[in-house]
């Protein structure tokens, strides 16, 4: 049986096969690295959103506390109930704030610390020669957490005036 010249030239050489595998391998590695980076970015964005939600929930808790009477100079009981004079502040730290829970295992993968600082700025206003205390408080909520050995922090502020 004689192999024709046309059949001999139709086959791939070892060099061609090796080069094709190298190109396919390089493309596969690039896709793997790209998808890994996209996944890491998605997880870090999700964690940041969770931290924002935790801070916003604390801000909402402070703003919804009724009745609110800062003339008593007392921080709401949800924040320790400390007495604040003008120009002073109090800080409440909550450890192990839930940030992200693994949907498969149910374990908290990333936890953080929430620090709430309530300040009585002692603001006043002068109108027509009379000075009046504005009876306002400032609350700052800081949620900090660590993901992949990098520290992240979300800070939100609010001001609250008397209900009366």
C-alpha positions in Angstrom: 0.0 0.0 0.0 1.5 3.2 -1.1 0.7 6.5 0.7 0.2 9.4 -1.7 2.0 12.6 -1.5 -1.4 14.4 -0.8 -2.1 12.2 2.3 1.4 12.9 3.7 0.9 16.7 3.6 -2.6 16.5 5.3 -1.2 15.5 8.7 -0.1 17.9 11.5 3.5 17.9 12.6 4.5 17.7 16.3 5.6 21.3 16.3 2.2 22.5 15.1 0.4 20.4 17.7 2.7 21.7 20.4 2.1 25.3 19.4 -1.6 24.9 19.2 -1.7 23.4 22.8 0.5 26.2 24.0 -1.9 28.8 22.6 -4.9 27.1 24.0 -3.2 26.7 27.4 -2.3 30.4 27.5 -5.8 31.4 26.6 -7.2 29.1 29.3 -4.9 30.5 31.9 -5.8 34.1 30.9 -9.5 33.3 31.2 -9.0 31.7 34.6 -7.1 34.7 36.0 -9.7 37.1 34.5 -12.7 35.2 36.0 -10.8 35.0 39.4 -10.3 38.8 39.3 -14.0 39.4 38.5 -15.1 37.1 41.3 -12.8 38.9 43.8 -14.2 42.3 42.7 -17.8 41.0 43.0 -17.2 39.7 46.5 -15.5 42.8 47.7 -18.4 44.9 46.3 -20.9 42.7 48.0 -19.0 43.0 51.3 -18.9 46.8 51.0 -22.7 46.9 50.4 -23.2 44.7 53.5 -21.1 47.1 55.6 -23.1 50.0 54.2 -26.3 48.3 55.2 -25.1 47.6 58.7 -24.1 51.3 59.1 -27.4 52.5 57.6 -29.4 50.2 60.0 -27.6 51.8 63.0 -28.3 55.3 61.7 -31.9 54.4 61.2 -32.1 53.1 64.7 -30.7 56.3 66.1 -33.1 58.5 63.9 -36.2 56.4 64.8 -35.8 56.5 68.6 -38.9 58.2 70.0 -39.3 60.4 71.9 -36.0 62.2 71.3 -35.4 65.0 73.9 -31.7 66.1 73.8 -32.5 68.8 76.4 -32.2 65.9 78.9 -28.6 65.5 77.5 -29.0 61.7 77.6 -28.0 59.4 74.8 -30.8 56.9 73.8 -30.7 53.7 75.8 -29.8 51.8 72.6 -26.4 53.5 72.7 -25.8 53.1 76.4 -27.8 56.0 77.9 -24.8 58.1 78.8 -25.3 61.8 79.8 -23.7 64.2 77.5 -22.7 67.8 78.2 -22.2 70.3 75.4 -19.0 69.5 73.4 -18.7 65.9 74.7 -19.2 62.6 73.1 -19.7 58.9 73.9 -18.6 55.9 71.9 -20.2 52.4 71.8 -18.3 49.6 70.1 -20.1 46.5 68.8 -17.7 43.6 68.0 -18.4 40.8 65.5 -20.9 42.7 63.4 -22.2 40.3 60.7 -20.8 41.3 57.3 -20.9 38.2 55.1 -22.1 34.6 55.6 -21.0 31.8 53.3 -24.2 30.6 51.6 -22.9 27.0 51.5 -21.6 26.4 55.0 -23.6 29.1 56.8 -20.4 30.3 58.6 -19.7 34.0 59.0 -16.7 34.4 56.7 -16.1 38.1 57.3 -17.0 40.0 60.4 -16.4 43.5 61.4 -16.6 46.0 64.2 -19.2 48.8 64.4 -18.2 51.9 66.4 -21.0 54.4 67.1 -20.0 57.8 68.4 -22.7 60.3 69.6 -21.5 63.9 70.1 -23.3 66.8 71.6 -21.7 69.6 69.5 -23.2 72.3 71.7 -24.4 74.2 68.7 -26.2 77.5 69.3 -27.8 80.2 67.2 -28.0 83.9 67.7 -31.1 85.7 66.3 -32.2 89.2 67.2 -29.7 89.4 70.0 -30.8 86.2 71.7 -28.7 83.1 71.8 -30.5 79.7 71.8 -29.1 76.2 72.1 -30.0 74.1 69.0 -30.3 70.9 71.0 -28.8 68.7 68.3 -26.7 65.6 68.4 -24.3 64.1 65.8 -24.0 60.4 65.4 -21.1 58.8 63.5 -21.2 55.1 62.6 -18.0 53.4 61.5 -18.2 49.8 60.3 -14.7 48.3 59.7 -13.8 44.8 58.5 -10.9 42.9 56.9 -11.1 40.9 53.7 -8.0 39.2 52.2 -5.7 41.0 54.6 -6.9 44.4 53.5 -8.8 46.7 55.9 -12.0 48.4 54.8 -14.2 51.0 56.5 -17.6 52.5 55.9 -18.5 55.7 57.8 -21.9 57.4 57.9 -23.0 60.5 59.8 -26.3 62.0 60.9 -27.6 64.9 62.9 -30.7 64.7 65.1 -32.7 67.6 66.6 -35.4 67.5 69.2 -38.8 66.2 68.4 -40.6 69.1 70.2 
